[in-house]
């Protein structure tokens, strides 16, 4: 269970990191070493297995407990099985499962199955499965055109191999620079005496 708590701690750290300013995310991933990432992936792999078993047991135990309370209430006075009681029990069971599924789905974005997958994917090596040709091509183009993207790539490559999250950061760094360039051009368009002609 220690691995489970360590894994959940990593997920909470990731959640906090993604809510923090982008500069902090860049600094965090730039300073990570291959050994640190391997250790984190190993912890996450153990924790995910324990989390799956614990969540299945807990959700099932909660649903059976609630169903048991409803059944006990219906058959408290007598033990006759009637169609109405069977329908109530079956309907309650379906409703309980739906509510549990809904709660699990809301929980999923913070520490659920989807969040575990995101944690693994962000630390994964660059591959054709995780990173499409278009995303890698965009990161390459950004590194060619913007020095800060190339600086990030070189700083990371000197410590470890690039990961999926590095591709995302390189693309985002390039987009931020591209955005500021476009805003600058937009602010200065027409300042040289050129004016856009009306379309009508």
C-alpha positions as CSV (number, residue, x, y, z in Angstrom):
1,X,0.0,0.0,0.0
2,X,3.0,2.3,0.4
3,X,3.4,2.3,-3.4
4,X,-0.2,3.3,-3.8
5,X,0.2,6.4,-1.6
6,X,3.5,7.3,-3.4
7,X,1.7,7.0,-6.7
8,X,-1.3,9.1,-5.6
9,X,1.2,11.6,-4.2
10,X,2.9,11.8,-7.7
11,X,-0.5,12.3,-9.3
12,X,-1.3,15.1,-6.9
13,X,2.1,16.7,-7.6
14,X,1.3,16.4,-11.4
15,X,-2.1,18.0,-10.9
16,X,-0.5,20.9,-9.0
17,X,2.2,21.3,-11.6
18,X,-0.3,21.5,-14.5
19,X,-2.2,24.2,-12.5
20,X,1.0,26.2,-12.0
21,X,2.4,28.8,-14.4
22,X,3.9,27.4,-17.6
23,X,7.4,28.6,-16.7
24,X,7.3,26.3,-13.7
25,X,6.3,23.4,-15.8
26,X,9.2,24.1,-18.2
27,X,11.7,24.3,-15.3
28,X,10.4,21.1,-13.8
29,X,10.7,19.0,-16.9
30,X,14.0,20.5,-17.9
31,X,15.6,19.4,-14.7
32,X,14.2,15.9,-14.6
33,X,16.8,13.1,-15.3
34,X,16.2,9.7,-16.9
35,X,16.7,8.0,-13.5
36,X,14.0,10.2,-11.9
37,X,11.6,9.5,-14.7
38,X,12.3,5.7,-14.5
39,X,11.7,5.7,-10.8
40,X,8.5,7.6,-11.1
41,X,7.2,5.3,-13.8
42,X,8.1,2.2,-11.7
43,X,6.2,3.7,-8.7
44,X,3.2,4.6,-10.9
45,X,3.1,1.1,-12.4
46,X,2.9,-0.6,-8.9
47,X,0.5,2.0,-7.6
48,X,-1.9,1.7,-10.5
49,X,-2.3,-2.1,-10.0
50,X,-3.0,-1.5,-6.3
51,X,-5.3,1.4,-7.1
52,X,-7.4,-0.8,-9.5
53,X,-7.8,-3.6,-7.0
54,X,-8.6,-1.2,-4.1
55,X,-11.1,0.9,-6.2
56,X,-13.0,-2.2,-7.5
57,X,-13.2,-3.6,-3.9
58,X,-14.3,-0.3,-2.4
59,X,-16.9,0.6,-5.1
60,X,-18.4,-2.9,-5.0
61,X,-18.4,-2.9,-1.2
62,X,-20.2,0.4,-1.1
63,X,-22.8,-0.6,-3.6
64,X,-23.5,-4.0,-1.9
65,X,-23.7,-2.2,1.5
66,X,-26.3,0.2,0.2
67,X,-28.2,-2.6,-1.6
68,X,-28.1,-4.6,1.7
69,X,-29.7,-1.7,3.6
70,X,-32.5,-1.3,1.0
71,X,-33.2,-5.0,1.0
72,X,-33.2,-5.2,4.8
73,X,-35.7,-2.3,4.9
74,X,-38.0,-4.0,2.4
75,X,-38.0,-7.4,4.2
76,X,-37.8,-6.1,7.7
77,X,-41.4,-7.1,8.6
78,X,-41.9,-10.2,6.5
79,X,-40.0,-12.4,4.1
80,X,-42.5,-12.6,1.2
81,X,-40.9,-12.1,-2.2
82,X,-43.2,-10.0,-4.4
83,X,-42.8,-8.6,-7.9
84,X,-42.8,-5.1,-6.5
85,X,-40.0,-5.7,-4.1
86,X,-37.9,-7.4,-6.7
87,X,-38.4,-4.5,-9.1
88,X,-37.5,-2.0,-6.3
89,X,-34.3,-4.0,-5.4
90,X,-33.3,-4.3,-9.1
91,X,-34.0,-0.7,-9.8
92,X,-32.1,0.4,-6.7
93,X,-29.1,-1.8,-7.8
94,X,-29.1,-0.1,-11.3
95,X,-29.4,3.3,-9.7
96,X,-26.6,2.7,-7.3
97,X,-24.3,1.5,-10.0
98,X,-25.1,4.6,-12.1
99,X,-24.4,6.9,-9.2
100,X,-21.1,5.1,-8.5
101,X,-20.2,5.3,-12.2
102,X,-21.0,9.0,-12.2
103,X,-18.9,9.6,-9.1
104,X,-16.0,7.6,-10.5
105,X,-16.2,9.5,-13.7
106,X,-15.9,12.8,-11.9
107,X,-13.0,11.4,-9.8
108,X,-11.3,10.1,-12.9
109,X,-9.9,13.5,-13.9
110,X,-8.1,14.0,-10.6
111,X,-6.8,10.5,-9.6
112,X,-8.8,8.1,-11.7
113,X,-7.9,5.8,-14.6
114,X,-7.7,8.7,-17.1
115,X,-5.3,10.5,-14.8
116,X,-3.1,7.5,-14.4
117,X,-2.9,7.1,-18.2
118,X,-2.0,10.8,-18.5
119,X,0.8,10.4,-16.0
120,X,2.3,7.4,-17.9
121,X,1.9,9.1,-21.3
122,X,3.6,12.3,-20.2
123,X,6.7,10.3,-19.1
124,X,6.7,8.0,-22.1
125,X,9.5,8.0,-24.7
126,X,8.7,9.5,-28.0
127,X,7.0,6.9,-30.2
128,X,4.7,6.8,-33.2
129,X,1.9,5.6,-30.9
130,X,2.1,8.5,-28.4
131,X,3.3,11.2,-30.7
132,X,1.9,11.7,-34.2
133,X,4.1,12.7,-37.2
134,X,2.3,16.1,-37.1
135,X,3.1,16.9,-33.5
136,X,6.8,15.9,-33.9
137,X,7.0,17.9,-37.1
138,X,5.6,20.9,-35.4
139,X,8.1,20.6,-32.5
140,X,10.9,20.3,-35.0
141,X,9.7,23.4,-36.9
142,X,9.4,25.4,-33.7
143,X,13.0,24.3,-32.7
144,X,14.3,25.5,-36.1
145,X,12.6,28.9,-35.9
146,X,12.7,29.9,-32.2
147,X,15.9,29.9,-30.1
148,X,14.1,29.3,-26.7
149,X,12.6,26.1,-28.1
150,X,16.0,24.9,-29.3
151,X,17.5,25.9,-25.9
152,X,14.9,23.8,-24.1
153,X,15.6,20.8,-26.4
154,X,19.3,21.1,-26.0
155,X,19.1,21.5,-22.2
156,X,16.9,18.4,-22.0
157,X,18.9,16.3,-24.5
158,X,22.1,17.0,-22.5
159,X,20.5,15.2,-19.5
160,X,18.2,12.6,-21.0
161,X,16.2,11.6,-24.0
162,X,13.1,13.5,-25.0
163,X,9.7,12.4,-23.6
164,X,6.2,13.0,-24.7
165,X,5.8,15.9,-22.3
166,X,8.9,17.6,-23.8
167,X,7.2,17.6,-27.2
168,X,4.2,19.3,-25.7
169,X,6.3,21.9,-24.0
170,X,8.4,22.6,-27.1
171,X,5.2,23.1,-29.2
172,X,3.7,25.3,-26.5
173,X,6.9,27.5,-26.2
174,X,6.8,27.9,-30.0
175,X,3.1,28.8,-30.1
176,X,3.6,31.4,-27.4
177,X,6.5,33.0,-29.4
178,X,4.4,32.7,-32.5
179,X,1.4,34.3,-30.8
180,X,3.5,37.3,-29.6
181,X,4.9,37.8,-33.1
182,X,1.4,37.7,-34.7
183,X,0.1,40.2,-32.1
184,X,3.1,42.5,-32.8
185,X,2.4,42.3,-36.6
186,X,-1.3,42.9,-36.0
187,X,-0.6,46.0,-33.8
188,X,1.6,47.5,-36.5
189,X,-0.3,46.6,-39.6
190,X,-1.2,49.8,-41.5
191,X,1.3,51.9,-39.6
192,X,3.5,52.3,-42.8
193,X,0.8,54.1,-44.6
194,X,-0.8,51.0,-46.0
195,X,-4.5,50.7,-45.2
196,X,-6.8,47.8,-45.8
197,X,-9.3,48.5,-48.6
198,X,-13.0,47.8,-47.8
199,X,-14.3,44.6,-49.3
200,X,-17.3,46.3,-50.8
